[in-house]
Amino acid sequence: MAESKDQEKSLKMKTMTDLTGKEKHIYALLSFAFVIVLTLVLYLVPDYYFLEKITMETVYQVLEMYQFPIEDGGYYNELDSDKSLFVVLYNIFVSLDGHSGDTPVIRSINPSAYRQFAVVRACTGMQAGALLIALIIVTPADSKKKIKATVYSLIALIIGNFLRIALVIAMTVHIQASYGASHTGAWFWAHDVLGKPIGFFGTIFFAIIIERQGVPILNTVSLWIDSFLDLLKNIADKVKKLAK
């Protein structure tokens, strides 16, 4: 009985992810739009202030364990007191990435690299988390497998993000103190050049975890790519016809 149900679910998944023609394009468009909207909602609507604080406290302990010269920097407020329209809009944007602009801070007290690191919403890893959850929801699969995939991937993501943030801060301080790099230069090399690839490959790792739980999110992404390539081919064909 259980085997029969599994076969039915497998056939349903195959039917929905191996669509062709107009049905494939409609499903690809709707699922893609749903994932985009849900990702934005999951990332911007919930208050992740608790996760910012947990991230700051955990990263602080990791750096302290490796004897980095740091201290609790309290809170940093990015909001501007000016009431002009531009500043009001800027404050609204900043508030989306923090808790009313107040974010916990880790401060480096290294004499050669005295600087502070504000742990904002973007440092919680929930951009990738929101996208992965949205993909799990939109991908046809058993509900239990979806719950399991969500829990496992979020646990791995949060732990991995703690280590990523600690590594980026450590590398920034090291580059600035050891090589005399500027504030901006040290951050660029640590966060953009070295840190972002870590996040990229981390996302691939989390996708593998989800796939292993029986939620084929890569099938959904493949469907989007196929549909997009079909669209480009149709446009190219029409341009060729017009050119004749």
C-alpha positions as CSV (number, residue, x, y, z in Angstrom):
1,M,0.0,0.0,0.0
2,A,2.8,2.4,1.0
3,E,4.8,1.4,-2.1
4,S,1.7,2.2,-4.3
5,K,1.3,5.6,-2.8
6,D,5.0,6.4,-3.3
7,Q,4.7,5.3,-7.0
8,E,1.7,7.6,-7.4
9,K,3.6,10.6,-5.9
10,S,6.6,9.8,-8.1
11,L,4.4,9.8,-11.2
12,K,2.7,13.0,-10.2
13,M,6.2,14.7,-9.7
14,K,7.3,13.4,-13.1
15,T,4.1,14.6,-14.8
16,M,4.4,18.1,-13.3
17,T,8.2,18.6,-13.9
18,D,8.4,17.0,-17.4
19,L,5.8,19.1,-19.0
20,T,6.1,20.1,-22.7
21,G,4.9,22.9,-24.9
22,K,2.5,25.5,-23.6
23,E,1.8,23.7,-20.4
24,K,5.6,23.7,-19.6
25,H,5.9,27.4,-20.2
26,I,2.8,28.3,-18.1
27,Y,4.0,26.1,-15.2
28,A,7.5,27.5,-15.5
29,L,6.3,31.1,-15.5
30,L,3.8,30.7,-12.6
31,S,6.3,28.6,-10.4
32,F,9.1,31.1,-11.1
33,A,6.9,34.1,-10.2
34,F,5.7,32.3,-7.1
35,V,9.2,31.6,-5.9
36,I,10.3,35.2,-6.5
37,V,7.3,36.6,-4.5
38,L,7.6,34.0,-1.7
39,T,11.4,34.6,-1.4
40,L,10.9,38.3,-1.0
41,V,8.1,37.8,1.5
42,L,10.1,35.2,3.6
43,Y,13.1,37.5,3.6
44,L,11.6,40.9,4.1
45,V,8.5,40.3,6.2
46,P,9.6,38.2,9.3
47,D,11.6,40.0,12.0
48,Y,15.0,38.2,12.0
49,Y,16.4,40.4,14.8
50,F,16.6,37.3,17.1
51,L,18.7,35.6,14.4
52,E,21.0,38.7,14.1
53,K,21.6,38.5,17.8
54,I,22.2,34.7,17.8
55,T,24.6,35.2,14.8
56,M,26.5,38.0,16.5
57,E,26.8,36.0,19.8
58,T,27.9,32.8,18.1
59,V,30.4,34.5,15.8
60,Y,31.8,36.4,18.8
61,Q,32.4,33.1,20.7
62,V,34.0,31.5,17.7
63,L,36.4,34.4,17.2
64,E,37.1,34.6,20.9
65,M,37.9,30.9,21.0
66,Y,40.6,31.6,18.4
67,Q,41.8,34.5,20.4
68,F,41.0,37.3,18.0
69,P,41.1,40.8,19.6
70,I,37.4,41.6,19.6
71,E,34.7,43.0,21.8
72,D,31.0,43.4,21.9
73,G,30.4,46.7,20.1
74,G,26.8,47.2,21.4
75,Y,24.4,48.4,18.7
76,Y,24.8,50.4,15.5
77,N,22.0,52.6,14.1
78,E,22.1,53.4,10.4
79,L,19.0,55.7,10.5
80,D,19.4,59.3,9.6
81,S,17.6,62.0,11.7
82,D,16.9,64.1,8.6
83,K,13.2,64.2,7.5
84,S,13.7,64.9,3.8
85,L,11.8,62.5,1.4
86,F,15.1,60.9,0.2
87,V,16.3,60.2,3.7
88,V,12.9,58.9,4.8
89,L,12.9,56.4,1.9
90,Y,16.5,55.5,2.7
91,N,15.5,54.9,6.4
92,I,12.7,52.6,5.3
93,F,15.1,50.6,3.1
94,V,17.6,50.4,5.9
95,S,14.9,49.2,8.3
96,L,14.2,46.3,6.0
97,D,17.8,45.1,6.6
98,G,17.8,45.5,10.4
99,H,15.6,46.1,13.4
100,S,14.5,49.8,13.0
101,G,18.1,50.4,12.0
102,D,19.6,49.0,15.2
103,T,21.9,46.1,14.6
104,P,24.3,44.2,16.9
105,V,28.0,44.9,16.4
106,I,31.3,43.0,16.8
107,R,34.2,45.4,17.2
108,S,37.8,44.5,16.3
109,I,40.2,46.1,18.8
110,N,43.3,45.2,16.9
111,P,45.4,48.4,16.9
112,S,46.2,47.9,13.2
113,A,42.6,47.1,12.2
114,Y,40.2,48.9,14.6
115,R,36.8,48.6,13.0
116,Q,33.3,47.3,13.7
117,F,31.1,44.8,11.9
118,A,27.3,45.3,12.1
119,V,25.4,42.0,11.9
120,V,22.4,43.0,9.7
121,R,19.6,40.9,8.3
122,A,21.8,40.1,5.3
123,C,24.3,38.4,7.6
124,T,21.7,35.9,8.8
125,G,21.9,33.8,5.6
126,M,18.2,34.1,5.1
127,Q,18.5,35.4,1.5
128,A,19.5,31.9,0.5
129,G,17.3,30.4,3.2
130,A,14.2,32.2,1.8
131,L,15.0,31.1,-1.7
132,L,15.5,27.5,-0.8
133,I,12.3,27.3,1.3
134,A,10.4,28.8,-1.7
135,L,11.9,26.2,-4.0
136,I,11.0,23.4,-1.6
137,I,7.4,24.7,-1.4
138,V,6.9,25.0,-5.2
139,T,8.5,21.7,-6.1
140,P,6.1,18.7,-6.2
141,A,7.0,16.3,-3.4
142,D,5.6,14.5,-0.4
143,S,4.8,17.0,2.5
144,K,6.9,15.0,5.0
145,K,9.9,15.1,2.7
146,K,9.4,18.9,2.3
147,I,9.3,19.5,6.0
148,K,12.4,17.3,6.5
149,A,14.3,19.0,3.7
150,T,13.4,22.5,5.1
151,V,14.5,21.6,8.6
152,Y,17.8,20.0,7.6
153,S,18.7,22.7,5.1
154,L,18.0,25.5,7.5
155,I,20.1,23.9,10.3
156,A,23.0,23.4,7.9
157,L,22.5,26.9,6.5
158,I,22.5,28.6,9.9
159,I,25.6,26.7,11.2
160,G,27.4,27.3,7.9
161,N,26.6,30.9,8.0
162,F,28.0,31.3,11.5
163,L,31.3,29.9,10.2
164,R,31.2,32.1,7.1
165,I,30.6,35.3,9.0
166,A,33.4,34.5,11.5
167,L,35.8,33.7,8.6
168,V,35.0,36.9,6.8
169,I,35.5,39.0,9.9
170,A,38.8,37.2,10.7
171,M,40.1,37.6,7.1
172,T,39.1,41.2,7.0
173,V,41.0,42.0,10.2
174,H,44.0,39.9,9.1
175,I,44.2,41.5,5.6
176,Q,44.0,45.0,7.1
177,A,46.5,44.3,9.9
178,S,49.0,42.2,8.1
179,Y,49.0,43.8,4.7
180,G,48.1,47.4,5.5
181,A,45.0,47.3,3.3
182,S,42.4,50.1,3.7
183,H,39.1,49.5,5.5
184,T,37.3,49.2,2.1
185,G,40.0,47.1,0.5
186,A,40.2,44.6,3.3
187,W,36.5,44.2,3.3
188,F,36.4,43.8,-0.5
189,W,39.0,41.0,-0.5
190,A,37.5,39.2,2.5
191,H,33.8,39.6,1.8
192,D,33.5,39.9,-2.0
193,V,36.5,38.0,-3.4
194,L,36.7,35.2,-0.9
195,G,33.4,35.3,1.0
196,K,30.9,35.3,-1.8
197,P,32.3,32.1,-3.5
198,I,31.9,30.4,-0.1
199,G,28.3,31.4,0.0
200,F,27.8,30.3,-3.6
201,F,29.2,26.8,-3.0
202,G,27.4,26.6,0.3
203,T,24.1,27.2,-1.5
204,I,25.0,24.3,-3.9
205,F,25.7,22.1,-0.8
206,F,22.3,23.0,0.7
207,A,20.6,22.2,-2.5
208,I,22.2,18.7,-2.4
209,I,20.9,18.2,1.1
210,I,17.4,19.1,-0.1
211,E,17.7,16.7,-3.1
212,R,18.8,13.9,-0.8
213,Q,15.6,14.3,1.2
214,G,13.5,13.5,-1.9
215,V,12.6,17.1,-3.0
216,P,13.9,17.6,-6.5
217,I,14.3,21.4,-6.6
218,L,16.9,21.0,-9.4
219,N,14.1,19.6,-11.6
220,T,12.2,22.9,-11.0
221,V,15.2,25.0,-11.9
222,S,15.9,22.9,-15.0
223,L,12.4,23.4,-16.1
224,W,12.8,27.2,-15.8
225,I,16.0,27.1,-17.8
226,D,14.5,24.9,-20.6
227,S,11.5,27.2,-20.8
228,F,13.7,30.3,-21.0
229,L,15.9,28.7,-23.7
230,D,12.7,27.8,-25.7
231,L,11.6,31.4,-25.4
232,L,15.0,32.7,-26.7
233,K,14.8,30.2,-29.6
234,N,11.3,31.3,-30.5
235,I,12.4,35.0,-30.4
236,A,15.4,34.2,-32.6
237,D,13.2,32.3,-35.1
238,K,10.8,35.2,-35.4
239,V,13.7,37.7,-35.9
240,K,15.0,35.5,-38.7
241,K,11.6,35.4,-40.4
242,L,11.3,39.2,-40.2
243,A,14.9,39.6,-41.6
244,K,14.0,37.5,-44.7
